[in-house]
Amino acid sequence: MDPADDRTPTPDAGGAAPAGRRERFWGWKVVRAGLAVQTLQGGLMQQSFGSYAVVLKAEFGWSSTLLSAAYSLNRLESGLLGPFHGWALQRFGIKRVMQVGTVIMSVGLILFSQMQNAVQFFGFYLIAAIGASLAGFLTVVTATVQWFERKRSTALAVSQSGFAVGGLFTPVLVWCFTQFGWRPTAFATGVISFVVLMPLSYVFGPTPASVGQPIDGLDDDERAALDEQRKSQRSRVSTVAFTASEALRTRAFWMISLGHSAALLVVGAVMAHLQLFLTQDRGYSPQEAAQVAAVLPLVQLGGQLFGGYLGDRISKQLIVVVAMVGHVVGLLLLAYGTSVWAVWLFIPLHGIAWGVRGPLMQAMRADYFGATSFGQIMGISSMIIMIGQIGGPLLAGWLDDTTGSYRSGFAVVAIMASLGMVFFALATPPAAPHRPTEHDPGDAAPAAG
């Protein structure tokens, strides 16, 4: 983040900005809070699933298919909840939604620590996942895009890098399993979630309009200079705020959503099965597998920051097409490579691709459709995205149980994910929506079809 951007009026108690003063820009506070939220959720929920899968398979003898079904249920919940989530953000506000999600997630993790069978496993994990969704990704991204336009990719990259940072704590989580047991560890994560997330929710309350601060923290002259500097950028920031129904009628909405889904075929399969693959197919110990898994988010973190920097300067569309190549080649290496070098080459290919692509998905949507209805547009898109989130883990797990190896599952997922390159190549910026006025002669004509 640029310290020079940490300027603009600080709101007073009544919500107004003191005249003649340029102080801290609230948008960067939102980014830092989003970073903290994503770090906690990445470490305690999403990135930790592989570590829980190893200990649960050992304790209960559950199959890879059952474990991946639980992970996919989490993604199904996120997709089906998306439209309601987007509506709730617009209806009740970001802070309120995050607070409700925090309570549900904390209760779910505490219940998860007490589960005794597969039914409770699915039920309690689902409760925690619903809370994590409401208090997590879509809520944080929606809060971030309303504060940034010209610096949107950078802001999203910094905020979403928390997911990768959280993954660095995977070895710590496994160490806690060893020292205290997975049940006390899971219980503690529920308490920690409430204590950390509830205070952070208050940072997401203000909006630029409510505190009288400019988008990006830039005055008119600074914004004009930045626009001049980036004239050559192939993608563009939308000057029109699409409604959700208008966005649905564009090719760009469907191509971005399908491309995002294709990418998450790989991400979902790796998150759910990497540590199981390393322990089962490659003979790693649980601690060794956790250490390898912890390197992946470190590489992802570097990719996210680099992707945010690039995304504010060159075509986001071109970047994500290239990133899909890294996803596909990396997973094929993991499937067919038999030496240690294959695992360590997979990590930078997949990690950098994941990191670079991740924040640009949201930045492209906001660039193309504007920020006004972003939550609803992203929420509807999540119903398409969840196909990849669910399909990747389930396909890899089922083929492992069927063939006794993850090789065929990873290979099939990689081949299917290659379609993402085509989808993103077709995701060109949409034309502004046509909105007839009462003087528009087109109003009198009947609608075709």
C-alpha positions in Angstrom: 0.0 0.0 0.0 1.1 3.5 -0.8 1.5 5.6 2.3 0.7 8.6 0.3 -2.8 7.2 -0.2 -3.4 7.1 3.6 -4.8 10.6 3.4 -8.3 12.2 3.4 -10.6 13.4 6.1 -11.2 11.4 9.2 -14.9 11.2 10.1 -16.0 12.9 13.3 -18.5 11.5 15.7 -21.4 12.7 13.6 -20.1 11.0 10.4 -19.0 14.3 8.7 -15.4 14.9 7.6 -13.7 18.0 9.2 -13.2 20.6 6.6 -9.7 21.5 5.4 -8.0 18.4 6.9 -6.4 15.5 4.9 -5.8 12.5 7.2 -6.2 8.8 7.0 -8.2 7.3 4.1 -10.7 4.9 5.6 -10.5 2.6 2.6 -7.1 1.3 3.6 -8.4 0.5 7.1 -11.0 -1.7 5.4 -8.2 -3.4 3.4 -6.2 -4.1 6.6 -9.3 -5.4 8.4 -10.1 -7.6 5.4 -6.6 -8.9 5.5 -7.1 -9.9 9.2 -10.5 -11.5 8.5 -9.2 -13.5 5.6 -6.0 -14.6 7.5 -8.1 -16.0 10.4 -10.6 -17.7 8.1 -7.9 -19.1 5.8 -6.0 -20.5 8.8 -8.8 -21.8 10.9 -11.4 -22.9 8.2 -10.5 -23.2 4.5 -6.8 -24.0 4.5 -7.1 -26.2 7.6 -9.5 -28.7 6.0 -6.7 -30.9 4.6 -5.1 -31.2 8.1 -8.4 -32.1 9.7 -9.0 -34.7 6.9 -5.8 -36.5 7.8 -6.7 -36.9 11.5 -10.4 -37.6 10.8 -9.6 -40.4 8.3 -7.2 -41.9 10.8 -9.7 -41.7 13.7 -12.9 -42.7 12.0 -11.7 -44.5 8.9 -13.8 -42.4 6.6 -13.2 -42.6 2.8 -11.7 -39.9 0.6 -15.1 -39.5 -1.0 -16.9 -38.8 2.3 -14.3 -36.3 3.3 -14.3 -34.5 0.0 -18.1 -34.5 0.1 -17.9 -32.5 3.3 -15.6 -30.0 1.7 -17.9 -29.8 -1.3 -20.9 -29.3 0.9 -19.1 -26.2 2.2 -18.7 -24.9 -1.3 -22.3 -25.8 -2.2 -23.5 -23.8 0.8 -21.5 -20.9 -0.3 -22.9 -21.0 -3.8 -26.5 -21.5 -2.8 -26.2 -18.8 -0.1 -24.6 -16.4 -2.6 -27.8 -14.6 -3.9 -29.2 -14.2 -0.4 -25.8 -13.1 0.9 -25.6 -10.4 -1.8 -29.1 -9.2 -1.1 -28.5 -9.2 2.7 -25.3 -7.1 2.2 -27.3 -4.5 0.3 -30.4 -4.7 2.6 -28.8 -4.8 6.1 -25.3 -3.5 5.6 -21.8 -5.2 5.7 -21.2 -4.8 9.4 -24.5 -6.5 10.4 -24.0 -9.4 8.1 -20.4 -9.9 9.3 -21.5 -9.9 12.9 -24.2 -12.5 12.3 -21.7 -14.7 10.4 -19.2 -14.4 13.2 -21.6 -15.8 15.8 -22.7 -18.7 13.5 -19.1 -19.6 12.6 -17.9 -19.5 16.2 -20.8 -21.7 17.3 -20.2 -24.1 14.4 -16.5 -24.6 15.2 -17.3 -25.3 18.9 -19.9 -27.9 17.9 -17.5 -29.4 15.4 -15.1 -30.0 18.2 -17.7 -32.3 19.8 -18.9 -34.3 16.8 -18.9 -38.1 17.1 -20.2 -39.4 13.7 -20.4 -38.5 10.0 -23.9 -36.9 10.4 -22.6 -34.6 13.0 -19.5 -34.0 11.0 -21.5 -32.8 8.0 -24.0 -30.8 10.1 -21.6 -29.0 12.4 -19.1 -28.3 9.6 -22.0 -26.8 7.5 -23.0 -24.5 10.4 -19.4 -23.2 10.6 -19.2 -22.9 6.8 -22.4 -20.8 6.7 -21.0 -18.4 9.3 -17.6 -18.3 7.6 -19.3 -17.3 4.3 -21.4 -14.5 5.9 -18.4 -13.2 7.8 -15.8 -13.8 5.0 -14.9 -13.6 1.4 -18.0 -11.9 -0.3 -18.5 -9.6 2.6 -14.9 -8.4 2.6 -14.7 -8.1 -1.2 -18.0 -6.1 -1.3 -16.6 -3.7 1.4 -13.4 -3.3 -0.5 -14.7 -2.5 -4.0 -16.9 0.3 -2.8 -13.7 2.2 -1.6 -11.5 1.6 -4.6 -11.7 2.0 -8.4 -8.3 2.9 -9.9 -6.5 1.0 -7.2 -9.0 -1.8 -7.0 -6.7 -4.7 -8.0 -4.1 -3.7 -5.4 -6.6 -3.2 -2.6 -8.2 -6.6 -3.3 -4.8 -8.3 -3.6 -3.7 -7.1 -0.2 -7.1 -7.9 1.4 -7.3 -11.4 -0.1 -3.7 -12.2 0.7 -4.9 -13.0 4.2 -6.2 -16.3 2.8 -2.6 -17.3 1.9 -1.2 -15.9 5.1 -3.6 -18.1 7.1 -2.3 -21.1 5.2 1.1 -20.5 6.7 -0.2 -21.5 10.1 -1.1 -25.1 8.9 2.0 -26.6 10.6 1.1 -24.8 13.8 -2.4 -26.3 13.6 -1.0 -29.8 13.1 1.4 -29.2 16.0 -1.6 -28.3 18.2 -3.3 -31.5 17.1 -0.3 -33.4 18.3 0.1 -31.5 21.6 -3.5 -31.0 22.6 -5.7 -33.1 20.3 -7.8 -31.9 17.3 -10.9 -31.5 19.5 -9.5 -28.9 21.9 -7.8 -27.2 19.0 -11.1 -26.9 17.1 -12.9 -25.6 20.2 -10.2 -22.9 20.7 -10.6 -21.8 17.1 -14.3 -21.1 17.7 -13.5 -18.9 20.6 -10.7 -17.1 18.8 -13.0 -16.5 15.8 -15.5 -14.6 18.0 -12.9 -12.6 19.9 -11.1 -11.5 16.7 -13.9 -11.0 14.2 -16.5 -9.2 16.2 -14.3 -6.1 16.9 -13.1 -6.1 13.2 -16.7 -5.9 12.0 -17.0 -2.3 13.1 -14.3 -1.2 10.6 -16.7 -2.3 7.7 -19.5 0.1 8.8 -18.7 3.4 7.0 -19.0 4.0 3.3 -17.3 6.7 1.2 -20.6 8.6 1.0 -21.3 8.4 4.7 -17.9 10.0 5.7 -17.5 12.3 2.7 -14.3 10.6 1.4 -13.4 10.3 -2.3 -12.9 6.9 -4.0 -9.3 5.7 -3.8 -8.5 8.6 -1.4 -7.6 10.7 -4.4 -8.8 14.2 -5.3 -9.8 15.1 -8.9 -6.3 16.2 -9.9 -4.7 13.0 -8.6 -7.3 10.8 -10.2 -6.8 12.6 -13.6 -3.1 12.0 -13.4 -3.5 8.3 -12.6 -6.0 7.9 -15.5 -3.5 9.5 -17.8 -0.7 7.2 -16.6 -2.9 4.1 -17.3 -4.3 5.1 -20.7 -2.8 2.1 -22.4 -4.6 -0.4 -20.1 -6.7 -2.7 -22.3 -9.4 -3.3 -19.7 -11.4 -0.4 -18.3 -13.1 0.8 -15.2 -16.8 0.8 -15.7 -18.4 4.3 -15.7 -21.8 2.6 -15.5 -23.3 0.8 -12.5 -25.0 -2.3 -13.9 -27.9 -3.8 -12.0 -27.7 -7.5 -11.4 -30.3 -8.2 -14.1 -28.4 -6.1 -16.6 -25.1 -7.9 -15.8 -26.8 -11.3 -16.3 -27.6 -10.4 -19.9 -23.9 -9.9 -20.8 -21.5 -12.5 -22.2 -18.8 -11.1 -19.8 -20.8 -12.2 -16.7 -21.1 -15.8 -17.9 -17.6 -16.1 -19.2 -16.0 -14.7 -16.0 -18.2 -17.0 -13.9 -17.4 -20.1 -16.0 -13.7 -19.3 -16.1 -13.7 -18.8 -12.3 -15.5 -22.1 -11.8 -12.9 -23.9 -14.1 -10.0 -22.5 -12.0 -11.6 -23.6 -8.8 -11.8 -27.2 -10.1 -8.1 -27.2 -9.5 -8.1 -25.1 -6.3 -10.8 -27.2 -4.7 -9.2 -30.5 -5.5 -5.8 -29.4 -4.2 -7.2 -27.8 -1.0 -9.2 -30.9 -0.1 -6.7 -33.6 -1.2 -3.2 -32.3 -1.3 -2.2 -33.5 2.2 -4.1 -36.8 1.7 -2.2 -37.3 -1.6 1.2 -36.6 -0.1 0.6 -39.0 2.8 -1.2 -41.7 0.9 0.5 -41.6 -2.6 3.9 -40.2 -1.8 4.5 -41.6 1.7 4.9 -38.2 3.6 4.2 -38.0 7.3 1.3 -35.8 8.4 3.8 -33.1 9.6 5.8 -33.3 6.4 2.6 -33.0 4.3 1.5 -30.0 6.4 4.9 -28.3 5.8 4.6 -28.7 2.1 1.0 -27.4 2.2 2.2 -24.4 4.2 4.7 -23.4 1.4 1.9 -23.2 -1.1 0.1 -20.2 0.5 3.5 -18.5 0.9 4.0 -18.7 -2.9 0.3 -17.7 -3.4 0.9 -14.7 -1.2 3.7 -13.5 -3.5 1.5 -14.1 -6.5 -1.4 -12.1 -5.1 0.6 -9.0 -4.4 2.3 -9.3 -7.8 -1.1 -9.8 -9.4 -2.6 -6.8 -7.7 0.3 -4.7 -9.0 0.0 -6.0 -12.5 -3.8 -5.8 -12.6 -3.8 -2.0 -12.0 -1.4 -1.6 -15.0 -2.1 -4.1 -17.7 -5.0 -6.2 -19.0 -6.5 -8.3 -16.2 -8.1 -10.5 -18.9 -4.7 -11.4 -20.3 -3.2 -12.1 -16.9 -6.0 -14.6 -15.9 -5.7 -16.5 -19.2 -2.0 -17.0 -18.5 -2.7 -18.0 -14.9 -4.9 -20.8 -16.1 -2.0 -22.3 -17.9 -0.1 -22.5 -14.6 -3.1 -24.2 -12.8 -3.4 -26.9 -15.5 0.4 -27.6 -16.0 1.0 -27.7 -12.3 -1.7 -30.2 -11.5 -0.6 -32.5 -14.4 2.9 -32.4 -12.9 1.6 -33.4 -9.5 -0.4 -36.2 -11.1 2.3 -37.7 -13.2 5.6 -36.6 -11.6 7.2 -39.4 -9.6 10.1 -37.4 -8.0 10.2 -34.9 -5.3 11.0 -32.2 -7.9 7.5 -32.6 -9.4 5.9 -31.6 -6.1 8.2 -28.6 -5.7 7.6 -27.5 -9.3 3.9 -27.8 -8.8 3.9 -25.4 -5.9 5.2 -22.3 -7.7 3.1 -23.1 -10.9 -0.2 -23.5 -9.0 0.6 -21.1 -6.2 1.6 -18.2 -8.4 -1.3 -18.8 -10.8 -3.8 -19.0 -7.8 -2.4 -15.9 -6.2 -2.2 -13.8 -9.4 -5.7 -14.8 -10.6 -7.6 -14.7 -7.3 -8.0 -10.9 -6.7 -8.4 -10.2 -10.4 -11.6 -12.2 -10.6 -13.3 -9.7 -8.3 -11.5 -6.7 -9.8 -12.7 -7.7 -13.4 -16.3 -7.9 -12.2 -16.2 -4.5 -10.5 -14.4 -3.0 -13.5 -17.0 -4.3 -15.9 -20.2 -3.8 -13.9 -19.4 -1.1 -11.3 -19.6 -1.3 -7.5 -23.2 -0.4 -6.8 -24.7 -3.9 -7.2 -21.4 -5.8 -6.8 -22.6 -7.9 -3.9 -25.7 -9.1 -5.7 -23.8 -9.8 -9.0 -21.1 -11.7 -7.2 -23.7 -13.6 -5.1 -25.5 -14.8 -8.3 -22.1 -15.6 -9.9 -21.3 -17.8 -6.9 -24.0 -20.3 -8.0 -21.9 -21.0 -11.2 -18.6 -20.8 -9.4 -19.7 -23.5 -7.0 -19.8 -26.1 -9.8 -16.0 -26.1 -9.9 -15.6 -25.8 -6.1 -17.8 -28.9 -5.6 -16.8 -30.9 -8.7 -13.0 -30.7 -8.2 -12.9 -32.2 -4.7 -15.6 -34.8 -5.4 -14.1 -36.0 -8.7 -10.6 -36.3 -7.3 -11.9 -38.1 -4.1 -14.2 -40.5 -6.0 -11.4 -41.5 -8.5 -9.0 -42.0 -5.6 -11.4 -44.4 -3.9 -12.1 -46.1 -7.3 -8.5 -46.5 -8.6 -6.5 -46.4 -5.4 -4.6 -43.3 -6.5 -5.1 -39.6 -7.0 -3.3 -39.6 -10.4 -6.4 -40.1 -12.7 -8.5 -37.7 -10.6 -5.9 -34.9 -10.8 -5.4 -35.5 -14.5 -9.2 -35.3 -15.3 -9.6 -32.2 -13.2 -6.6 -30.5 -15.0 -8.1 -31.3 -18.4 -11.5 -30.0 -17.5 -9.9 -26.8 -16.0 -8.2 -26.1 -19.3 -11.5 -24.8 -20.6 -11.0 -21.8 -18.3 -8.5 -20.4 -20.8 -11.2 -20.2 -23.4 -13.8 -18.7 -21.1 -11.5 -15.9 -19.9 -10.4 -15.2 -23.5 -14.0 -14.5 -24.3 -14.6 -12.4 -21.2 -14.3 -9.0 -23.0 -15.8 -5.8 -21.4 -19.5 -5.4 -22.0 -21.2 -2.5 -23.6 -23.1 -0.1 -21.4 -26.7 -1.2 -20.8 -29.4 0.5 -22.8 -31.8 2.3 -20.5 -34.7 3.9 -22.4 -36.2 7.1 -21.1 -39.7 8.4 -21.5 -38.6 10.3 -24.6 -36.9 7.2 -26.2 -39.0 6.2 -29.2 -37.9 2.6 -28.6 -40.2 2.5 -25.6 -43.2 2.3 -27.8 -41.9 -0.8 -29.7 -42.9 -4.2 -28.4 -40.1 -6.3 -27.0 -38.7 -8.9 -29.4 -39.3 -12.5 -28.5 
